[in-house]
Amino acid sequence: MGISPPSITRSAERVGAIARVKAKCKHLFIRLAALPETYWYVLLCISVQGTLFIPLHEIIPEMMENEWGYTRAQASQLFVYLHIIPIVMHISLGVLINRIGHRISLFFVGSVLVFLASIFITYVRRVPILVSLIMMNLSGSMVPAAIFSLTNLVIDNGEIAGAALGLIRSAEFASVTLMEMLDGLLQDADHNKYDTVLIGLVIFAGLLLLVGIVSIIVDYSANGGRLNSANPYVAPPPTPGSRIHKPSTTVHKKSIMATAREDTDVTASATLVISAESHIVIPKRRYVYMGIIGLLLATSWSLFIMLLTKV
């Protein structure tokens, strides 16, 4: 038997390595797509929530100087005092969630607060800016506390927990990057005014509120309110959607009678074992979710590469 040349051996090894990487990527993609519906709502919530607080920390202090008569020192001092709210509330809300649950309810209340605050800042200038800022900081405490306490509940596959958490954080930073650039573009297009930026703030706050409403409906209709309960680790009832079917083995015994054409009858028993391989049923809307996240990540990376090439 001849020995294959080293070049052919190396080529075969490269092809095998590429095939293994492709198989692992496909396996990871399918497992991510098979995560529960609530995982994708959490991912969307974190992405939208990150975009809301870019105007809060970058545009609104500038507005306070130009439209409300605050000095830069006064605006900075006010924001320092307001940061005490999330510092204190994150701890107390964590204890509250551990004792009584209500994660989704807390998220809904926070989304209502930030939506009302954005309406006040944009359209109802009679409401003092301090009231709107307090509401936004309260929301900035409630929404993250609720969302991040949900992440370990919606990732039900420990094999890909790291990739699932990484995808959440990547989507969050990608949305923040895009929002920072969008705010600058909107302000430049509005001749350094703030109307279009604030309208964008209202739109994103409304989207966060919509996601909160849908999350409540999905949790109670599909999960029986498990994510909102004080003890969410109780096994939930079976829900529609994607399911990972465990391998099942069914043994069928059939007696096959073989009759000899001559003097003797022969009885033979054969056992047929049919094993069904594990398979994953993924709803088509999951591919829509992954397409949106992929588009978000691709856009942010493209903008980042464009900025690097211009430097």
C-alpha positions in Angstrom: 0.0 0.0 0.0 1.5 3.4 -1.0 2.0 6.2 1.4 0.1 9.5 0.6 2.4 12.5 -0.1 2.7 15.0 2.8 0.9 17.7 0.8 -2.1 15.5 0.3 -2.2 14.6 4.0 -2.0 18.3 5.1 -4.7 19.2 2.6 -7.0 16.5 4.0 -6.3 17.6 7.5 -7.2 21.2 6.6 -10.4 20.1 4.9 -11.3 18.0 8.0 -10.6 20.9 10.4 -12.8 23.2 8.3 -15.6 20.7 8.3 -15.4 20.3 12.0 -15.5 24.1 12.5 -18.5 24.3 10.2 -20.3 21.5 12.1 -19.6 23.3 15.4 -20.9 26.6 14.1 -24.0 25.0 12.7 -24.6 23.2 16.0 -24.2 26.5 17.9 -26.5 28.3 15.6 -29.2 25.7 15.9 -28.9 25.6 19.7 -29.2 29.4 19.9 -32.2 29.5 17.7 -33.8 26.8 19.9 -33.6 29.0 23.0 -37.1 30.0 24.4 -39.0 32.8 23.0 -38.4 34.8 26.2 -34.7 34.8 25.6 -35.2 36.8 22.4 -37.5 39.3 24.2 -34.8 39.8 26.9 -32.2 40.3 24.2 -34.4 42.9 22.5 -35.2 44.6 25.8 -31.5 45.0 26.7 -30.7 46.3 23.3 -33.4 48.9 23.4 -32.8 49.8 27.0 -29.2 50.6 26.2 -30.1 53.1 23.5 -32.5 55.0 25.8 -29.8 56.3 28.2 -27.5 57.7 25.5 -29.6 60.9 25.1 -30.0 61.0 28.9 -26.3 61.3 29.5 -25.2 63.1 26.4 -28.0 65.2 24.9 -30.1 66.2 27.9 -27.2 67.9 29.9 -26.6 70.0 26.8 -30.3 70.9 26.6 -30.3 71.9 30.3 -27.6 74.5 29.5 -29.1 75.8 26.3 -32.9 75.6 27.0 -33.4 75.5 30.8 -30.7 78.0 31.9 -28.6 75.6 33.9 -24.8 76.1 34.0 -22.6 73.2 33.1 -21.5 72.8 36.7 -25.2 72.7 37.9 -26.1 70.1 35.3 -23.2 67.9 36.2 -23.9 68.2 39.9 -27.6 67.3 39.4 -26.6 64.2 37.4 -24.2 63.2 40.2 -27.0 63.4 42.7 -29.4 61.5 40.5 -27.0 58.6 40.1 -27.6 57.9 43.8 -31.0 56.5 42.8 -29.8 53.5 40.8 -26.9 52.9 43.3 -29.4 52.4 46.1 -32.3 50.9 44.2 -30.3 48.2 42.4 -29.6 46.5 45.8 -33.1 46.9 47.2 -34.7 45.8 43.9 -32.5 42.7 43.9 -33.7 41.7 47.4 -37.3 42.4 46.4 -37.0 40.2 43.3 -35.5 37.4 45.3 -38.3 37.5 47.8 -41.5 38.2 45.7 -40.4 37.9 42.1 -42.4 40.3 39.8 -39.5 40.6 37.3 -41.8 41.3 34.3 -44.0 43.6 36.3 -41.0 45.6 37.4 -39.7 45.8 33.9 -43.2 47.0 32.7 -43.3 49.7 35.4 -39.8 50.9 34.4 -40.7 51.0 30.7 -43.9 53.1 31.6 -41.8 55.6 33.6 -39.2 56.1 30.8 -41.9 56.5 28.2 -43.7 59.1 30.3 -40.4 60.9 31.0 -39.6 61.0 27.3 -43.1 62.4 26.6 -42.6 65.1 29.2 -39.2 66.1 28.0 -40.3 66.2 24.4 -43.8 67.6 24.4 -44.8 68.7 27.9 -42.3 71.3 29.0 -44.4 72.4 31.9 -43.3 69.4 33.8 -40.0 70.3 35.6 -37.0 68.6 34.0 -36.0 67.3 37.5 -39.2 65.2 37.6 -38.5 63.7 34.2 -34.9 62.9 35.2 -35.9 61.3 38.4 -38.4 59.1 36.5 -35.7 58.1 34.0 -33.3 57.2 36.7 -36.0 55.1 38.5 -36.6 53.4 35.2 -32.8 53.0 34.8 -32.9 51.0 38.0 -36.0 48.9 37.5 -35.4 47.8 33.9 -31.8 46.5 34.2 -32.6 44.8 37.6 -35.6 43.0 36.0 -33.8 42.1 32.8 -30.6 40.8 34.2 -32.4 38.7 36.7 -34.2 37.0 33.8 -31.1 36.0 31.9 -30.3 32.9 33.9 -34.0 31.9 33.6 -34.4 32.2 29.9 -31.1 30.4 29.0 -32.2 26.8 29.5 -29.3 25.2 27.8 -26.1 25.2 29.9 -24.1 24.0 26.9 -24.4 27.3 25.2 -24.9 29.7 28.2 -21.6 31.6 27.5 -22.5 32.1 23.8 -26.1 33.2 24.7 -24.8 35.7 27.3 -22.2 37.0 24.9 -24.8 37.5 22.2 -26.9 39.6 24.6 -23.9 41.8 25.5 -22.8 42.2 21.9 -26.3 43.2 20.8 -26.4 45.7 23.7 -23.1 47.4 22.7 -23.9 47.3 19.0 -27.2 49.2 19.7 -25.5 51.7 21.9 -22.9 52.4 19.2 -25.5 52.9 16.6 -27.6 55.1 18.9 -24.6 57.4 19.6 -24.0 57.9 15.9 -27.7 58.3 15.2 -28.0 61.0 17.8 -25.2 62.9 16.3 -26.6 62.6 12.8 -30.1 63.7 13.9 -28.7 66.7 15.8 -26.6 67.8 12.8 -29.6 67.4 10.5 -31.7 69.5 12.9 -29.1 72.3 12.9 -27.9 71.5 16.4 -31.4 71.5 17.9 -32.9 68.6 19.8 -36.4 68.0 18.5 -35.5 65.0 16.2 -33.3 63.5 18.9 -36.1 63.7 21.5 -38.6 62.2 19.0 -36.2 59.3 18.6 -36.1 59.0 22.4 -39.9 58.8 22.5 -39.9 56.1 19.7 -37.4 53.9 21.5 -39.2 54.3 24.8 -42.4 53.3 23.1 -40.7 50.3 21.6 -39.5 49.3 25.1 -43.0 49.7 26.5 -44.4 47.5 23.7 -41.8 44.8 24.3 -42.8 45.0 28.0 -46.5 44.4 27.2 -45.7 41.5 24.9 -43.4 40.0 27.5 -46.2 40.0 30.1 -48.6 38.4 27.6 -46.1 35.7 26.5 -45.1 34.9 30.1 -48.6 34.3 31.3 -50.0 32.7 28.2 -47.0 30.4 27.4 -45.2 30.0 30.8 -48.0 30.4 33.3 -46.3 33.4 34.8 -43.2 31.5 35.7 -40.8 34.4 35.0 -42.8 36.7 37.2 -43.1 34.3 40.2 -41.0 34.2 43.4 -39.9 30.7 42.6 -39.3 30.5 38.9 -37.2 27.3 39.0 -40.3 25.1 39.2 -40.6 23.2 36.0 -43.0 25.0 33.7 -45.8 23.4 31.8 -45.0 22.4 28.2 -45.3 25.3 25.9 -45.6 25.6 22.1 -42.6 26.8 20.1 -39.2 25.3 19.7 -38.6 22.0 21.6 -35.5 19.9 21.8 -36.7 16.3 21.4 -34.6 13.9 23.4 -33.6 10.7 21.6 -36.2 8.1 22.1 -35.8 4.4 21.5 -38.7 2.2 20.7 -38.3 -1.5 20.6 -40.7 -3.4 18.4 -40.7 -7.1 18.6 -42.2 -9.0 15.8 -42.4 -12.7 15.4 -41.7 -13.8 12.0 -42.9 -17.3 11.1 -40.9 -19.0 8.5 -42.6 -22.1 7.3 -40.4 -24.6 5.6 -41.7 -26.0 2.3 -40.6 -29.4 3.3 -41.3 -31.4 6.5 -40.2 -28.9 9.3 -41.7 -25.7 10.5 -39.2 -23.1 11.7 -40.2 -20.3 14.0 -37.8 -17.3 14.1 -38.1 -14.2 16.3 -36.5 -11.0 15.1 -36.2 -7.8 17.1 -36.4 -4.6 15.2 -35.0 -1.6 17.1 -35.8 1.8 15.7 -34.0 4.7 17.2 -35.1 8.2 16.4 -32.3 10.7 16.4 -32.6 13.9 18.4 -33.9 16.8 16.3 -34.8 20.4 17.0 -37.9 22.1 15.7 -37.3 25.8 15.3 -40.1 28.3 14.5 -39.4 30.5 11.5 -39.7 33.6 13.5 -36.5 32.7 15.4 -34.7 33.1 12.1 -36.2 36.6 11.9 -34.9 37.4 15.3 -31.4 36.1 14.5 -31.5 38.0 11.2 -32.3 41.3 13.0 -29.5 40.7 15.5 -27.1 39.8 12.7 -28.0 42.9 10.8 -27.5 45.0 14.0 -24.0 43.5 14.6 -23.0 43.7 11.0 -24.0 47.4 10.8 -22.1 48.3 13.9 -19.0 46.4 12.8 -19.2 48.0 9.3 -19.4 51.5 10.8 -16.5 50.7 13.2 -14.3 49.5 10.3 -15.2 52.6 8.2 -14.1 54.8 11.1 -10.8 52.9 11.4 -10.1 53.2 7.7 -10.7 57.0 7.9 -8.3 57.5 10.8 
